[in-house]
């Protein structure tokens, strides 16, 4: 069992760290808001595991063979990895770094380049499955990096994943996450319109769901969010604020590679409307709130 540094113990990182502790690893924890790291450490130690909180990423990474991050955005990740108090300043040569943050493919590739002279293996490994997937250890993880780095990382990530796929070289995990978010945006856009259409047609939405959820319209979002959207319940983890960040990455990358994502860009504008009305912390299914119910 390894001593693992875990940077970022929020709604996603906290459960991942707990699963690692349950698997027998000892944890070195850092979070920008120390209280969150302390809360995760207490949960781990109360359950018989080993966890210690540190005051900087560099301190947490000293003596660890493996470091994992799950933070907010490009700036956050760059600071905790490449900054003066970042983990690369203290990680030992031959270490392994796994990043679960959703960031730009450009930064993922930069980190891989920066890790080379230090002898550190890197895997960019954004996740899908939301808070529930993290809590239940059922995340889907899409990975970029060398085959050797992935082979080392896979055994660690199995503690909290249901599916782990190596896509390609550095940055490939991040671009695959963009594909994932583009798909979700389109599905939720269609699902929102379909549900409001059913309501306006005075149909029993439970019966509509029963009729169509076993056919070609079926999706994870339909199975898990149709009824909650109908009930105006939007407290299921992944927030619109974060979805807009992810869609922004996908839109920027589409320009970089010379393609277009018009549906994703349109849904991003719709999410902006929900943000402006105060719904930025609602989960992504709150897209439906911009479509008014028939009176």
DORODO-372526 format. One line per 4 residues: number of its first residue (from 0); for each residue z, x, y of C-alpha. Coordinates in nm, 2 decimals. Last residue first. Example, Ala and Ser with C-alpha at 12.3 -4.5 7.8 and 13.67 -1.06 7.14 Angstrom:
<torses>
1> 0.71:1.37:-0.11 | 0.78:1.23:-0.45
</torses>
This chain:
<torses>
294> -1.72:-4.98:2.81 | -1.96:-4.75:2.63 | -1.78:-4.42:2.58 | -1.87:-4.14:2.82
290> -2.04:-3.82:2.70 | -1.87:-3.52:2.86 | -1.58:-3.58:2.62 | -1.80:-3.50:2.32
286> -1.79:-3.13:2.38 | -1.42:-3.17:2.29 | -1.53:-3.05:1.94 | -1.49:-2.69:2.07
282> -1.12:-2.71:2.08 | -0.94:-2.80:2.41 | -0.83:-2.51:2.62 | -1.12:-2.54:2.87
278> -1.08:-2.91:2.91 | -0.99:-2.94:3.28 | -1.29:-3.12:3.41 | -1.46:-2.79:3.50
274> -1.42:-2.67:3.15 | -1.59:-2.98:3.01 | -1.88:-2.93:3.25 | -1.90:-2.56:3.14
270> -1.92:-2.68:2.78 | -2.23:-2.88:2.87 | -2.38:-2.56:3.03 | -2.31:-2.37:2.71
266> -2.48:-2.65:2.52 | -2.79:-2.59:2.72 | -2.78:-2.21:2.67 | -2.73:-2.27:2.29
262> -3.03:-2.50:2.28 | -3.25:-2.26:2.49 | -3.18:-1.95:2.27 | -3.46:-1.71:2.37
258> -3.60:-1.38:2.24 | -3.66:-1.04:2.39 | -3.39:-0.84:2.21 | -3.18:-0.78:2.53
254> -3.24:-1.13:2.66 | -3.11:-1.28:2.33 | -2.81:-1.04:2.36 | -2.71:-1.19:2.69
250> -2.74:-1.55:2.55 | -2.54:-1.45:2.25 | -2.26:-1.28:2.45 | -2.24:-1.58:2.68
246> -2.22:-1.81:2.38 | -1.91:-1.61:2.27 | -1.74:-1.63:2.61 | -1.82:-2.00:2.63
242> -1.67:-2.05:2.28 | -1.35:-1.87:2.40 | -1.30:-2.11:2.69 | -1.39:-2.40:2.47
238> -1.09:-2.32:2.25 | -1.07:-2.24:1.88 | -0.76:-2.40:1.75 | -0.77:-2.77:1.65
234> -0.61:-2.96:1.94 | -0.90:-3.19:2.03 | -0.80:-3.55:1.93 | -1.01:-3.81:2.10
230> -0.99:-4.04:1.80 | -1.36:-4.04:1.74 | -1.36:-3.66:1.78 | -1.09:-3.65:1.52
226> -1.29:-3.86:1.28 | -1.61:-3.66:1.31 | -1.43:-3.32:1.32 | -1.37:-3.19:0.97
222> -1.66:-3.33:0.76 | -1.90:-3.34:1.05 | -1.82:-2.99:1.16 | -1.85:-2.86:0.81
218> -2.20:-3.02:0.79 | -2.37:-3.33:0.64 | -2.68:-3.46:0.81 | -2.89:-3.41:0.50
214> -2.69:-3.65:0.30 | -2.33:-3.70:0.18 | -2.19:-3.73:0.53 | -2.43:-4.00:0.62
210> -2.29:-4.32:0.47 | -1.92:-4.24:0.47 | -1.95:-4.12:0.83 | -2.12:-4.44:0.93
206> -1.85:-4.64:0.75 | -1.58:-4.46:0.94 | -1.78:-4.51:1.27 | -1.79:-4.89:1.23
202> -2.10:-4.96:1.43 | -2.10:-5.12:1.77 | -2.43:-4.95:1.87 | -2.25:-4.78:2.15
198> -2.00:-4.63:1.90 | -2.29:-4.50:1.68 | -2.46:-4.35:1.98 | -2.13:-4.18:2.09
194> -2.10:-4.03:1.74 | -2.46:-3.91:1.72 | -2.44:-3.75:2.07 | -2.13:-3.56:1.98
190> -2.27:-3.45:1.64 | -2.59:-3.33:1.80 | -2.41:-3.10:2.05 | -2.16:-3.00:1.78
186> -2.44:-2.89:1.55 | -2.63:-2.70:1.82 | -2.32:-2.51:1.94 | -2.21:-2.43:1.58
182> -2.55:-2.28:1.50 | -2.55:-2.06:1.81 | -2.19:-1.95:1.73 | -2.29:-1.83:1.38
178> -2.59:-1.65:1.50 | -2.37:-1.47:1.76 | -2.13:-1.38:1.48 | -2.43:-1.22:1.30
174> -2.49:-1.01:1.61 | -2.13:-0.90:1.60 | -2.14:-0.80:1.23 | -2.47:-0.61:1.28
170> -2.32:-0.40:1.56 | -2.29:-0.09:1.35 | -2.51:-0.10:1.04 | -2.59:-0.39:0.81
166> -2.48:-0.74:0.70 | -2.18:-0.66:0.48 | -2.04:-1.00:0.37 | -1.68:-1.11:0.32
162> -1.60:-1.46:0.22 | -1.26:-1.62:0.15 | -1.07:-1.39:0.37 | -0.71:-1.31:0.46
158> -0.59:-1.04:0.21 | -0.95:-0.97:0.12 | -0.97:-0.78:0.45 | -0.80:-0.47:0.31
154> -1.02:-0.44:0.00 | -1.33:-0.49:0.21 | -1.24:-0.21:0.46 | -1.29:0.08:0.23
150> -1.62:-0.03:0.09 | -1.73:-0.13:0.45 | -1.67:0.22:0.58 | -1.87:0.37:0.29
146> -2.16:0.13:0.34 | -2.17:0.21:0.71 | -2.09:-0.05:0.97 | -2.14:-0.42:1.04
142> -1.94:-0.70:0.88 | -1.94:-1.08:0.88 | -1.61:-1.22:0.78 | -1.55:-1.58:0.66
138> -1.18:-1.67:0.69 | -0.98:-1.84:0.42 | -0.63:-1.68:0.45 | -0.48:-2.02:0.51
134> -0.34:-1.94:0.86 | -0.66:-1.75:0.96 | -0.89:-2.03:0.83 | -0.68:-2.29:1.01
130> -0.70:-2.09:1.34 | -1.07:-2.07:1.33 | -1.30:-2.02:1.03 | -1.53:-1.75:1.15
126> -1.46:-1.38:1.18 | -1.59:-1.08:1.36 | -1.60:-0.76:1.15 | -1.72:-0.45:1.33
122> -1.64:-0.18:1.08 | -1.56:0.18:1.18 | -1.48:0.51:1.00 | -1.29:0.77:1.20
118> -1.39:1.13:1.18 | -1.30:1.18:1.55 | -1.65:1.31:1.63 | -1.79:0.98:1.49
114> -1.55:0.73:1.64 | -1.71:0.73:1.98 | -2.05:0.64:1.82 | -1.90:0.35:1.62
110> -1.71:0.24:1.94 | -2.05:0.24:2.13 | -2.21:0.03:1.86 | -1.94:-0.23:1.87
106> -1.96:-0.22:2.25 | -2.34:-0.29:2.25 | -2.30:-0.56:1.99 | -2.09:-0.75:2.24
102> -1.75:-0.88:2.14 | -1.59:-1.12:1.89 | -1.27:-0.94:1.80 | -1.21:-0.87:1.43
98> -1.23:-0.49:1.46 | -1.16:-0.27:1.16 | -1.08:0.10:1.21 | -1.04:0.34:0.91
94> -0.88:0.69:0.93 | -1.04:1.01:0.82 | -0.91:1.21:1.12 | -0.57:1.07:1.22
90> -0.54:0.80:1.48 | -0.37:0.91:1.81 | -0.62:0.89:2.09 | -0.85:0.65:1.90
86> -0.57:0.39:1.92 | -0.60:0.35:2.29 | -0.34:0.47:2.54 | -0.59:0.66:2.75
82> -0.85:0.39:2.68 | -1.10:0.39:2.39 | -0.94:0.15:2.14 | -0.69:-0.07:2.33
78> -0.89:-0.06:2.66 | -1.24:-0.11:2.51 | -1.11:-0.41:2.31 | -0.96:-0.58:2.62
74> -1.27:-0.52:2.83 | -1.50:-0.65:2.56 | -1.31:-0.97:2.50 | -0.99:-1.12:2.36
70> -0.81:-0.92:2.09 | -0.82:-0.89:1.71 | -0.78:-0.52:1.62 | -0.72:-0.34:1.29
66> -0.60:0.02:1.24 | -0.58:0.20:0.90 | -0.43:0.54:0.81 | -0.13:0.49:1.04
62> 0.08:0.78:1.16 | 0.03:0.72:1.53 | -0.15:0.39:1.56 | 0.14:0.19:1.71
58> 0.21:0.46:1.96 | -0.15:0.46:2.08 | -0.17:0.09:2.09 | 0.12:0.08:2.33
54> 0.48:-0.04:2.33 | 0.53:-0.07:1.96 | 0.66:-0.35:1.73 | 0.77:-0.28:1.37
50> 0.69:-0.48:1.05 | 0.80:-0.46:0.69 | 0.80:-0.77:0.47 | 1.09:-0.98:0.32
46> 0.98:-1.31:0.46 | 1.22:-1.29:0.75 | 1.06:-0.94:0.81 | 0.71:-1.09:0.85
42> 0.81:-1.39:1.06 | 1.02:-1.16:1.28 | 0.73:-0.92:1.33 | 0.50:-1.20:1.43
38> 0.75:-1.32:1.69 | 0.80:-0.96:1.82 | 0.42:-0.92:1.85 | 0.41:-1.24:2.05
34> 0.70:-1.14:2.27 | 0.52:-0.81:2.35 | 0.25:-0.98:2.55 | -0.02:-0.71:2.53
30> 0.03:-0.71:2.16 | 0.11:-0.42:1.93 | 0.22:-0.42:1.57 | 0.28:-0.14:1.31
26> 0.27:-0.33:0.98 | 0.38:-0.23:0.63 | 0.14:-0.35:0.35 | 0.26:-0.55:0.05
22> 0.01:-0.83:0.03 | 0.25:-1.06:0.21 | 0.24:-0.80:0.50 | -0.14:-0.82:0.51
18> -0.12:-1.20:0.51 | 0.13:-1.19:0.80 | -0.10:-0.96:1.00 | -0.39:-1.21:0.95
14> -0.17:-1.49:1.07 | -0.08:-1.31:1.39 | -0.43:-1.19:1.46 | -0.59:-1.54:1.48
10> -0.34:-1.73:1.70 | -0.24:-1.41:1.88 | -0.11:-1.09:1.73 | -0.35:-0.84:1.89
6> -0.35:-0.48:1.76 | -0.25:-0.43:1.40 | -0.17:-0.08:1.28 | -0.15:-0.06:0.90
2> 0.08:0.15:0.69 | -0.09:0.12:0.35 | 0.00:0.00:0.00
</torses>
